Amino acid sequence: MNIIIVAAAFMTTILLIEGLYFAFRTVTNSKKERLRKRVQPWTIQHRESTMPTLMRHVILSDVPWLNRFLHGMPILRSIGLLLKQADQPLSMGTFLLLSLALCMAGFVMATTFSHQVMVGLAATLGAGSLPWMWLRLKKRARNKRFEQQLPEALDLISRALQAGHTLMVGMKMVGEDMQAPIGTEFLFTVEEISYGADVHEALLHLASRVDCADLRFFITAILLQRETGGNLAEILGKTSTLIRQRFELLGRIQVLAAEGKFSAIVLCVLPFAVGFILYILSPDYISLLFTDSLGNILAATAVGLMILGMLWIKITISIKV
């Protein structure tokens, strides 16, 4: 057991140092890294016909052997998509190294203090899931900001179409006049089309980078208008009005669900607060939950039931509009 702990501690130290190094280098050179990632995917290669072809080449890690390994694992592409949707400068290799380092660090710390394998496995899963939870939160915040900006962007494109400009000009105006994330994404799409990509393909890439249902409605409207015709300016104007009405309805629902959310917070905090107070008043009484085997089972059962209750409350008060 001691050999396993020492080996895990050694590997954790190596992975943590390497992951922190690449993370620090990525953050300190964020502007250069962003520019490199925007330029690198597009390279012009000559074939036998001497006609230039636009090729997409994605770098998943700055480490050559890890980059080759990640390219051979198509199942890991969802991680790269999640990093794009969260708009994080970290490469997939750096993210995986940090996750693995946290897993091993959690295992080493848990087994060192508790000397129980099950506790070590639980700590490993918990520590390893932290980067994923952080990415999910960043993605959700970015999508929320994008959804708030989308009605104004649709109005701007609609006015540009009514003034006689093309769709690409309207999208470029959104990219230049509006802030991130919608300005950055629209400008990147316009540049992608300018480099020679098909409009249909560029819009699908935009939909993959931003997980937003309203954006997919916008893209569907454009693609249908290109095939069947119609007044695109009027369609975008009505879509913008519909999105604003949905936001208004969602705000009313959140006000009505505020009481349920507050009850969920109280029910989650109350057991821990009562347990902390009992530990201060009578340590011997509450310590049985941690020292006795039956107490461990009861504590684990209580935590499991609390998690189920929290999930049930979340499902009850989560209403999609």
N, C-alpha and C positions, 0 to 999 in steps of 0.2 A: 504493500500500500504506500509506504514511504517513497519507493522508487517511482511509482506512478505520479505521486504528487510532485516530486522533484523534476521529473521529465515534463510534466504539464506546466510547472512554473517556468522552466527554461524555454519551452516553446512559446508560452504566453509572453515572456519578456522579449523574445526575438520578434514575434509578430506585432506586438504593441509598438516597439521601437520603429519597425519598418512602416507600420500603418500610420503612426503619428508623423513620421518623416514625410511620407507622400501627401498626407493631409495638410501638413504645414506648407509644403511646397505648392500645393494646389491653391490654398487660400491666399498665400502671399503673392502668387502670380496669377490672381484671378482674372485680371484684364487680359493678360497675354494668353491665358488658358482658354478664355472664352473666344478670343480672336482665332486661336489655333483650331478650336473645335468647329468654328463656323467656316473656316477655309479648308481644313483638312478633308472633310467628307467629299469634296468635289475635286477630282483630278482628271485632267485631259490625257487620254492615252490614244495612240495612233494604231490603227489596225492595218491589214494588208491593203485595204482600199484607200488608205491615207485620209479617211474621214474621221475627224475627232469625235470621240464618244465620251459622254459625261458619266463618270463612274462614282459610286458612293463607297468610300472606305472608312470604316468606323474603328477608332482606336478604343479598346475597352480597358486597357491598362498601360501604364508607362513602362512596366516590366516586360521585356520581350517574351520570356517563356510563359508568363501568366497571360499575356495578350493572346498568344497562340492557343493556350489551353481554354480560355474563355470563348474564343471563336469556334472551338470544337464542341461547345456545350450550348446548343440552341435553346435548351430549357431555361438558361439564365438570361435570355433576352428580356424577360419581364422585369428583371432588376434594372436593366438599362433604361427601359421605358419608364419605370417608376422614378428613376433619377431625373429623366428629362421632364416628366410631369411635375416634379417637385422643384425643378430649375436649380439643381445643385451642381456645383463645379466638380464634385468628386467623380473620379472614374469608377467603373464597376469593380476593378481590381482593388482599389483602395478601400472601397466600401466593404467588400468581402473580407479583406484582411482585418479591418477594424472590427467587424462582426465576429470573426473567428477569435480575435484577441480577447474581446469581451467575454465570449463563451468560456474560453479557457481560464481567464481571470476569475470569473464567477465560480467555476468549478474548483479552482485552487483555494480561493478564500473560503468557500463553503465547507470543503472537506478539511481544511486546516482547523476551523473553529468548531465544527460539529462532528467530524469523523464519521459521517454517514453518507453513503453513496447516493441515496435517494434525494437527500437535501442538496448534494452537489449537482445532481442532474437537474433538479428544479431551478437551482441558481444559474446553471448553465443556460437553460432555456430562457429564463427571465432576462439575464444579461445580454444574451444574443439577440433578443427581440427588441431591445431598446433602439438600435439604429433604424429598424423597420418602423417602429412606432413614430420615431422622429420624422422619418420620410413621409409617412402618412399624414402627420399633422401639417408639415410644410406643403404637401400637395393639396390638402383640404383648404388651407389658408389661401394658397395661390388661386385655386379654382373659384373660391368665393370672391376674391378680388376681381377675377376675370369676368365672372357673371355680373358683378356690379357695373363694370365698365362696358359690357356688351351692348346694352340699349343705346347708350350715347354713341358708340361706334357705328351701330346700324343706322342711326339717324344721320350721322355724318356721311356715310356711304350713300344713303338715300338722297340727301341733298346734292351730293356730287353727281349722281346719276341724273337728277332733275336738271342740273345745270349743263348737262351735255357731256360730262366726262365719262370715261370708261370705268369699268369695275376695278381694274388694277390701279388706276389713279386714285379712286376713292379709298382703296385699301392702303395705298401708300400714304395718303393724307392721315389715315388713322395711325399708321406706324410712326409718322413724324410728329403728329400733334398730341398724341395721347401717351400717357406714361405706361410703364411696365405693369403687369405682364402683357396686356393686350397689344400695346404699341410694339413691343419687341417681337411678339409672335407674328403679327400681321406684316411687319417690315421684313422679317425673315422669310415669310411666304412669298412676298413680292420679289425679293432678291432671288429666291429659289426659281421662280418662274422666269426671271430675267436671265438666269444662267442657262436656261434651255429646258427646264423641267415642264412637263405637261401641267395644265391648270388643274385637271382632275386629280393627278397624282400629288401636286403640291397641297391642294386642299385636304386630301386624305391624310397627308403627313401632319398638317395642322390639327386635324381632329385627333390624331394619335398622340400628339404632344400635349394637348389640353383635354382632359376628361370632363367635358361639359356638354350636357344634353342640348342646351340652347344653341351652342355653337354648331352642333350637328344639324339642327334645324336650318340654320343659316346656310351651311354648306349644301344641304339637300336642296334648298330653294334655288341656289345658284346653279347646281348641276341640272336640275329639272328645267330651269329657264334657258340654259344653253342648248338643251335638246328640243324643247317644245315651244320656246318663246314665251312672251308675256311681259307685263310691266314689272320689272324687278324692283324698281324704286318703291312702288306701292306695296309690294310683298314685304320688303324689308321694313317699311314704315309700320305695317300692321304687326309684323313679328316683334318689333321693338315695343309697341303698345301692349301686346300680349305678355311680353316678359315683365314689363313694369306692373301690370295687373297681377301677375303671379307673385311678384315680390310683395305687393301690398297684401295679398291674401296670406302669404307665408308669414308676414309680420303679425297679422291678427292671430294666426294659429300659435305662434310662439308666445304671444301674450296669454292666450288661454292655457297653454301648456306650462307656463312658468311655475304654477303651484305644484304640478307634478315633479318638475325638476328640483324644486326646493325640497320637497318631501324626500326625493331620492338622495339628495346630498345629506340631509339630516339622518336618514336611516343608515347611510354608509359611515358617517363620522361617529354616530352615537355609540356603537359597540366599542370602538377603539378608545373613545373618551372615557367611557365607564370603566373599561379595563385598566386604563392608565391611572384613574383615580383610585380604584381598588388596589392597584399595585403600590401606590403611595401609602394608603391607609393600612393595608394588611398584605404585605409581600408574601407571607407564607401561604395565604389563602389562594392567591391568584397564581402563584408559582407552580401549583400542581398541574396546570395546563401545559407546562413546558418540561417538567421533570418526570411526571408519571406517564406511562405508556397509554393508559386510558384517556388521560388528559390530552395527549397529543392527537389521539383519534378524534376526540370531541372538538378540539380547536380546528383541526383540518376540516372536519365536517361543517363546522360553523362558517369557516371561510368559504368553502365550496357553496354552501347555501346562500351566502351573501353575494357571491359572484353571480349565481343564477338569478337572484332577486334583482340585482343591478341590470343584468341583461334583459330581464322581463320588463322592468320599468323603462329601460331605453327603447325597447320595441314598442311599448304602449304609447309613449309620448312622442315617438318619431313618426311624423306624418309627412309624406312626400306630396308635393304639389306639382 
